[in-house]
């Protein structure tokens, strides 16, 4: 038997490859399915099932493409939702054989109503692992406020009550020796305070996970709902794609992986409503970029921030990327449902600049420079674009919090006639913020390279006393 966790850092997402005696199953696959197919082929295994723990909100699953390319059956837990593809709607406690192992469906409503966990019994007949999806994380549980956006009549209180029952009636009675394999880790917006660890024993989680401690249902509901912030706007749209279906990833790549000369790129930008997305490193972007571009670096929480910053999944996108990474960018956009990339700038930004076309730039200063400026004018405006929980935990004294997560509200705090020094934790999010506002006509924003970490390490600006955050949302 083989169990492999396939973890994708930019989504903080865990998919799973399970194999026994020539048969394989994939749990919660990513949109690009070829790696799973190739892995099975290398091991002379046939993918028999695609198990989905629920209708995902934070990414578009590869279930539809994987089934179409391999003949595998898609399995969901109990649901009355009408699907746009063939699938097995499993009953609670239904078992599926993969080689000589068994995978049992445990219906665990709470995060969503159709949420299930998959209990694996190994080839010796022993219960060995449980794949908990978004029901149980390491150190946390799935937030119960998402499905209410999709299913009429649900409330977060009803869902939280269901989650309490699912944890105590379905999960906690199981063996302490079980290995817990969740769908997400730290960095995902599907929970509020997940561990960086991506697996653990159930026994240890019973000891350390706040949600598994003795408490009444009323206390649990209050605790699990505390500190939740509005989910990213793209979540409900991803849910519907996962329910109704979507274009094949092959079609998406064919449409998007299309090289455009600078002249063709400019024509496309002028003739469509496409957004120009520059995915280079923040400091490289600051030195020069195509006017009105938005910077979201590929080497960060790319998919998450694309989802937060671009409200319409059908938005046409023109890509500026490092040479050789164009297909990677378009694939990672598709992971969260952005299927309408219409081409990329051949030769990258240098090809644009070398033709003498118009470029723009953003001023980015060091912490030392910021300290000197503040010494000369203590009343300067410092804008902290980290999440509110990060700001409350620790911040520069006199700074104002304007979270990138809610940029349309945060920009209301910015006076176009004043100069602002903008920072985040390390410099990634601040460039997203500054580039987005610059594209909207805000010219007096200056980026602080290195962010709060560099500020704190320098010791040159006063910061508030540290308070341990109760949530990471």
PyMOL commands that set and color helices and strands:
alter all, ss='L'
color gray80, all
select helices_A, chain A and resi 9-11+34-42+63-70+147-149+156-171+202-208+210-212+217-225+235-244+249-256+262-271+282-287+302-309+326-335+348-354+367-376+388-393+404-413+428-439+451-458
alter helices_A, ss='H'
color red, helices_A
select strands_A, chain A and resi 2-8+13-20+23-27+46-51+73-76+88-89+95-98+101-107+116-121+127-133+179-182+200-201+259-260+275-278+294-295+317-320+341-345+364-365+381-384+400-401+420-423+445-448
alter strands_A, ss='S'
color yellow, strands_A
deselect
rebuild
show_as cartoon
